[in-house]
Amino acid sequence: MIYVDGVLEGKVETGYPNTILSSNEKLLLGNYYYVFLGNHFYKGQVDEVRIWKKALTEEQIRQNMCSTLPANAADLVAYLKLDNLSEGVVVDHSSLKMNGRLVNTTPAVAGVTSGAPIGDKSVYRYPKKWDSSLELVSNEANFSVAGVDPAVQGFHLYTVQSPPASTNGIKSPEKVKEYFGLFKVGAAGQKYKVHFRQAGSVCGGALFRRQDNTAGTWSQVADTVASPLMLYTSSANYGEFAVTPVTASPISISGPGSVCAGSTATLSVTNPDHGQIVWSTGDKTPELTVTKSGTYWAEVTTAGGCTTRDELTVMFEEEPGILLPGEAFVCEREPVQLDATTEGATYSWSNGQVTPSIKISAPGIYTVTITRENCAYVKDIVVSGDECPIIPNIITPNGDGKNDSFVVNGVVGNTLELKIFNRWGKSVYHSDRYDNSWSAAEVPTGVYYYQLTSSRTQKVYKGWLEVIK
């Protein structure tokens, strides 16, 4: 059975069905030798010779014909790529490694550049009707043909996942990472459209074409800088394509990832292409000030329509719960403790102490700096002088000028409310602003109970008082 371009051209019955033929003769490629007729050399070029230990199906032939094979492909017994004839050795790339040799020629004479449509990856279609496109997807692009003439028998698309050996005619050839090819099965003149859509953040570029690997120069056929999609109409049976993509220069957002509570964070974006900046907040300035946690992104669009993007996550630390009140009171006889204990923190008080809590006995403004996770929080507390009442528990109102009235010392001004109760709980005296003048004139000798309330600190003092007359 003879297949040409994946299409059965003819077959002959050998008369030896299911017979294994064996021979000790050498296998000759490109020559048929018959003892009575001599040598009959093949007039043409040979590339990619593959020998199998069984006949392939039509589908297998089409599947393999435009792509390279692994050395361990099933049933493959010889794989001669013929791409390196160094010292006359024909390397077998199958797992059997049965190398051959050139006979009656030299590598310089026998070796020529091949235009065979072979890639690292390929797809194909031989449809009865071209009602859909054929597409090959790679890391660099989606390569497809559509609008195929109904007379086309089949199509193969392939990609070579490395730059071409010759980049003559390609502008910025360093941008070419792989190239693509097509092979049309059918008569010349049957048209089709090539669709070439670049992947990733590419926004355009220039498309170059050559017929095959034998062509010395690539020609530019499309330039769609503002779009990643390129179109090309052709009727050629062969074609290879390379693209030099246009991308926006990468941008980067700089700014703090962690911010102390109560602070702000300023984010800035590099803009090497001087494009239009748009932040996730809608702002269009080079810098963005943020006050809450979140992921912020920025996009820059160039004049040519390329867009690139970056993002940054900002976390604002939670302010520690500092239990210090804003105001406290102290008297000389009763020092007050200021406690700023916070988990995982260090402390620095304005009086030089570094402990979580301090005891003070003098009025003033005290400041503590609490540092946690590299964030410093400052808290002030105003300590005022407190009443330090000295309360008697006996008075003798007998007119001798000594201890005649209920005198509360240690209090500045009339800041105490005084209530006096008898032992049955009945109020016998009340003053909103006590002035040390109660002399128990209206009550008999006995034990009474007092309640003093400070109008400044709301402190309440309770106790008993004996009146002796």
C-alpha positions in Angstrom: 0.0 0.0 0.0 1.4 3.4 -1.0 0.3 6.6 0.9 1.3 10.0 -0.4 0.7 13.0 1.9 -1.5 10.7 4.1 -3.7 9.7 1.2 -3.8 6.1 -0.2 -2.5 6.2 -3.8 -2.5 2.5 -4.6 -2.0 -1.0 -3.4 -0.8 -4.4 -4.7 -1.5 -7.9 -3.4 1.8 -9.6 -2.9 0.4 -13.1 -2.8 2.1 -13.8 0.5 -0.5 -13.0 3.1 0.6 -13.3 6.8 4.1 -14.3 5.7 7.2 -13.0 7.5 9.9 -12.3 5.0 13.5 -12.5 6.2 16.9 -12.0 4.5 20.5 -11.7 5.3 21.0 -9.0 2.7 21.9 -5.4 3.7 19.0 -2.9 3.7 19.7 -0.3 1.0 17.9 3.0 1.0 17.9 5.1 -2.2 19.0 2.2 -4.4 17.5 -1.0 -5.8 20.2 -3.5 -6.9 19.3 -6.5 -9.0 22.0 -9.0 -10.1 21.0 -8.9 -13.7 20.2 -5.2 -14.0 22.7 -3.6 -11.6 22.0 -0.4 -9.5 18.9 1.6 -9.8 19.3 4.8 -7.7 16.4 6.9 -6.4 16.3 10.3 -8.1 15.1 12.7 -5.4 15.5 13.6 -1.8 14.9 11.4 1.2 14.2 12.6 4.8 12.8 11.1 8.0 13.0 7.4 7.2 11.0 5.3 9.6 10.8 1.6 9.6 8.1 -0.3 11.6 7.7 -3.9 12.4 4.1 -3.8 11.3 2.0 -2.0 8.8 0.5 1.3 10.1 -3.1 2.2 9.7 -4.1 5.3 7.7 -4.8 7.1 11.0 -1.4 6.2 12.4 0.3 7.5 9.2 -1.4 10.8 9.4 -0.8 11.1 13.1 2.9 10.7 12.9 3.9 12.1 9.5 4.4 15.7 10.5 5.9 15.3 14.0 9.1 13.8 15.5 8.8 10.5 17.4 10.2 9.4 20.7 12.9 6.7 20.5 10.7 4.2 22.2 7.7 4.6 20.0 5.7 1.3 19.8 6.8 -1.0 16.9 9.4 1.5 15.7 12.6 -0.5 14.6 14.5 2.2 12.8 14.3 6.0 12.8 16.7 7.8 10.4 16.3 11.6 10.7 19.1 12.2 8.2 19.8 15.6 9.8 23.4 14.9 10.7 25.6 12.8 8.4 28.9 13.5 10.2 31.7 11.2 8.9 29.2 9.4 6.8 27.3 7.8 9.7 23.5 7.7 9.4 22.3 7.8 13.0 19.3 5.6 14.0 17.3 7.5 16.6 15.2 4.5 17.6 15.8 2.6 20.8 17.6 -0.2 18.7 20.4 2.2 17.5 21.0 0.4 14.2 23.2 3.1 12.6 23.9 3.0 8.8 26.5 4.4 6.5 26.6 6.4 3.3 27.9 4.4 0.3 29.6 5.8 -2.7 29.1 9.5 -1.6 30.2 12.0 1.0 28.2 14.0 3.6 29.1 17.2 1.7 27.4 15.8 -1.5 24.6 13.8 0.1 23.5 16.3 2.8 21.1 19.0 1.7 18.8 21.3 3.7 15.4 19.6 4.1 12.1 21.3 3.6 10.1 18.4 5.2 7.2 19.7 7.3 8.3 18.1 10.6 7.7 19.7 14.0 7.9 18.7 17.6 4.1 18.7 17.9 1.4 18.5 15.2 -2.4 18.2 14.6 -4.2 17.2 11.5 -7.6 16.9 9.8 -8.8 15.0 6.7 -12.5 15.9 6.9 -15.3 15.1 4.4 -16.4 18.7 4.8 -14.5 21.7 6.2 -17.2 22.9 8.6 -14.8 23.9 11.4 -11.2 25.1 11.9 -8.1 23.2 12.7 -6.2 24.6 15.7 -2.8 23.9 17.3 -2.2 25.3 20.8 1.3 26.0 22.2 2.7 28.1 25.0 3.3 30.9 22.6 0.2 31.1 20.5 -2.9 29.5 19.1 -2.2 28.6 15.4 -5.2 27.7 13.3 -6.6 27.6 9.7 -10.2 28.4 8.8 -12.2 29.2 5.8 -10.6 26.2 4.0 -11.5 25.6 0.4 -13.8 22.5 0.2 -11.4 20.9 -2.3 -8.6 20.7 0.2 -8.2 17.0 1.2 -6.3 17.5 4.5 -4.3 19.8 6.6 -1.4 19.4 9.1 -0.2 22.1 11.5 3.0 21.8 13.4 5.2 23.7 15.8 9.0 23.6 16.3 9.6 24.5 19.9 12.9 26.3 19.3 14.0 29.2 17.3 14.7 28.6 13.6 18.3 28.0 12.5 18.0 30.9 10.0 16.3 34.2 11.1 17.4 36.2 8.1 14.7 38.8 7.4 13.1 38.6 10.9 13.2 41.9 12.9 14.1 41.4 16.5 14.8 37.6 16.0 15.7 37.2 19.7 12.0 37.4 20.5 11.2 34.3 18.5 11.0 31.3 20.9 9.3 28.8 18.5 7.9 28.8 15.0 4.9 27.2 13.3 4.3 25.4 10.0 1.4 24.1 7.9 1.1 21.4 5.2 -1.9 21.4 2.9 -2.9 18.2 1.1 -4.5 19.2 -2.2 -3.9 21.1 -5.4 -2.2 24.5 -5.4 -4.5 27.4 -5.5 -7.0 26.2 -2.9 -7.2 29.0 -0.4 -7.4 29.1 3.4 -7.0 31.7 6.2 -4.3 31.5 8.8 -5.3 32.7 12.3 -2.4 33.4 14.6 -3.4 34.5 18.2 -0.5 35.1 20.6 -0.8 34.0 24.2 -0.2 35.8 27.5 0.1 39.6 27.8 1.2 40.0 24.2 -0.7 42.8 22.5 0.6 42.6 18.9 3.7 42.1 16.8 5.0 41.3 13.4 4.3 38.0 11.5 6.9 36.5 9.2 6.6 33.7 6.7 8.8 31.4 4.6 7.8 28.4 2.5 9.9 25.9 4.4 13.3 25.3 5.9 15.0 25.5 2.5 14.1 29.2 2.1 16.9 31.5 3.1 14.8 34.5 4.1 11.7 35.2 6.0 9.2 37.9 4.8 7.0 40.0 6.9 3.3 39.4 6.1 1.4 41.0 8.9 1.9 43.8 11.4 -0.9 44.2 13.9 0.8 46.0 16.7 -2.5 46.9 18.5 -3.8 43.3 18.6 -2.6 39.8 19.5 -4.6 38.3 16.6 -2.9 38.1 13.1 -4.6 37.0 9.9 -3.1 35.8 6.7 -4.8 34.4 3.5 -2.8 31.9 1.4 -3.2 29.1 -1.1 0.4 27.6 -0.7 0.7 24.0 0.2 3.6 24.8 2.6 4.3 27.6 4.9 6.2 28.3 8.1 5.5 31.3 10.4 7.4 33.1 13.1 6.2 36.1 15.2 8.1 38.8 17.1 5.6 39.8 19.9 5.1 43.2 21.2 4.5 43.3 25.0 4.3 46.0 27.5 7.3 46.5 29.8 6.5 44.9 33.1 5.4 47.1 35.9 5.8 46.7 39.7 4.1 48.1 42.7 6.3 49.1 45.6 5.1 49.8 49.1 4.9 48.2 52.5 3.3 44.8 52.9 2.7 45.4 56.6 1.6 48.7 58.1 1.1 49.8 61.8 -2.5 50.5 62.9 -3.4 54.2 62.6 -0.8 54.8 59.8 -1.2 55.1 56.1 0.6 53.2 53.3 1.7 54.8 50.0 1.9 52.5 47.0 3.7 53.6 43.8 3.9 51.9 40.4 6.8 51.9 38.0 5.7 53.0 34.5 8.6 52.5 32.1 6.3 52.8 29.0 4.7 56.0 30.4 1.2 54.5 29.8 -2.1 55.3 31.5 -2.3 54.0 35.1 -5.5 52.7 36.6 -5.6 51.4 40.2 -8.1 49.0 41.5 -9.6 51.9 43.4 -10.2 53.8 40.2 -7.4 56.3 40.9 -5.1 57.2 38.0 -2.2 58.7 39.8 1.4 57.3 40.0 0.9 56.9 43.8 -1.9 55.6 45.9 -2.5 56.2 49.6 -4.4 53.4 51.4 -5.7 53.1 54.9 -7.1 49.6 55.2 -6.0 46.0 54.5 -6.5 44.5 51.0 -5.0 43.5 47.7 -4.4 46.5 45.5 -3.6 46.2 41.7 -2.6 48.6 39.0 -2.8 48.3 35.3 -0.8 50.3 32.8 -2.0 50.6 29.2 0.5 51.9 26.6 -0.3 54.1 23.6 -0.1 50.9 21.5 -2.8 49.2 23.5 -0.6 46.9 25.5 -1.8 46.3 29.1 0.3 45.0 32.0 -0.6 44.5 35.6 0.8 44.0 39.1 -0.7 43.7 42.5 0.4 44.0 46.1 -1.3 42.9 49.4 -1.2 45.3 52.3 -2.0 44.3 55.8 -2.7 46.8 58.5 -1.8 45.5 62.0 -4.6 45.7 64.6 -3.9 48.2 67.4 -3.4 46.4 70.7 -6.0 46.9 73.4 -4.3 49.2 75.9 -6.3 49.3 79.0 -4.9 52.5 80.5 -7.6 55.1 81.2 -7.1 58.6 80.0 -7.1 60.0 83.5 -6.1 58.8 87.0 -5.8 60.3 90.5 -3.2 59.9 93.1 -2.5 61.0 96.7 0.8 60.9 98.5 -0.3 58.2 101.0 -1.8 55.9 98.3 0.4 55.4 95.2 -1.5 54.4 92.0 -0.5 51.7 89.6 -0.6 52.3 85.9 -0.8 49.0 83.9 -0.3 48.9 80.2 0.3 45.1 79.9 -0.1 44.0 76.2 0.7 40.5 74.9 4.0 40.3 73.0 5.0 44.0 73.6 7.9 46.0 75.1 7.4 49.2 77.1 9.1 52.5 77.6 7.6 54.9 80.1 8.3 58.6 80.3 9.9 58.2 83.7 12.5 55.8 82.3 10.9 52.5 83.5 10.5 49.6 81.0 8.1 47.3 82.9 4.5 46.7 81.8 3.2 48.6 84.9 4.5 51.3 87.2 3.5 52.8 90.5 3.4 56.5 90.9 2.7 58.8 93.8 2.9 62.3 92.2 0.5 64.0 89.7 1.7 64.6 86.2 1.3 63.5 82.5 2.8 60.0 82.0 3.5 58.6 78.6 4.1 54.9 77.7 5.4 53.7 74.3 4.3 50.2 73.6 6.1 48.4 70.8 4.7 45.2 69.2 5.7 43.7 65.8 7.9 46.7 65.0 4.9 49.0 65.5 5.0 51.7 68.3 1.9 52.9 70.0 2.0 55.9 72.3 -0.5 56.4 75.1 -0.8 59.4 77.5 -2.4 59.4 80.9 -3.1 62.5 83.0 -2.6 61.8 86.7 -4.2 64.4 88.9 -3.8 65.0 92.6 -6.5 63.1 94.5 -8.2 63.8 97.8 -6.5 61.9 100.5 -9.1 62.3 103.2 -8.1 61.8 106.9 -11.5 60.9 108.5 -11.9 60.9 112.3 -14.1 58.3 114.0 -15.0 60.4 117.1 -16.0 64.0 117.9 -16.6 65.7 121.2 -18.8 68.7 120.6 -18.5 70.2 124.1 -17.5 73.7 123.3 -13.9 73.4 124.4 -12.6 74.2 120.9 -11.1 70.8 120.5 -12.6 68.2 118.2 -15.9 70.0 118.4 -16.9 69.2 114.7 -16.5 66.5 112.1 -13.3 67.7 110.3 -12.0 65.8 107.2 -8.4 66.8 106.5 -6.4 66.1 103.3 -9.1 67.6 101.0 -8.6 70.8 99.0 -11.8 72.8 98.6 -15.3 71.8 99.1 -15.3 68.7 96.9 -17.0 66.2 99.2 -20.6 65.3 99.6 -21.4 64.2 103.2 -24.3 62.1 104.4 -24.7 61.1 108.1 -27.1 58.3 109.1 -28.1 57.0 112.5 -28.0 53.4 113.4 -31.4 52.8 111.9 -30.3 54.2 108.5 -32.2 57.5 108.9 -30.4 60.5 107.4 -29.6 63.1 110.1 -27.3 65.3 108.0 -26.6 66.1 104.3 -24.3 68.6 102.6 -23.5 68.6 98.9 -20.2 70.6 99.5 -19.1 69.8 103.0 -17.1 72.5 104.8 -16.1 70.7 108.0 -18.8 72.4 110.0 -21.0 69.6 111.3 -20.9 69.6 115.1 -23.7 67.1 115.8 -25.8 69.7 117.6 -29.0 68.2 116.4 -28.3 64.6 117.5 -27.7 62.9 120.8 -24.6 61.0 121.9 -24.2 57.8 120.0 -22.7 56.0 117.0 -23.5 57.3 113.5 -22.5 56.3 110.0 -21.0 58.6 107.3 -20.8 58.4 103.5 -18.4 60.8 101.7 -18.5 61.0 97.9 -15.8 62.9 95.9 -17.2 65.1 93.2 -13.8 64.9 91.4 -13.1 61.2 91.4 -16.5 59.8 92.4 -14.8 57.8 95.1 -17.0 56.9 98.0 -15.7 56.6 101.6 -17.8 54.9 104.3 -17.3 54.4 108.0 -18.7 55.0 111.5 -18.4 58.0 113.8 -19.0 58.2 117.5 -20.4 61.4 119.0 -19.7 62.0 122.7 -21.3 65.0 124.5 
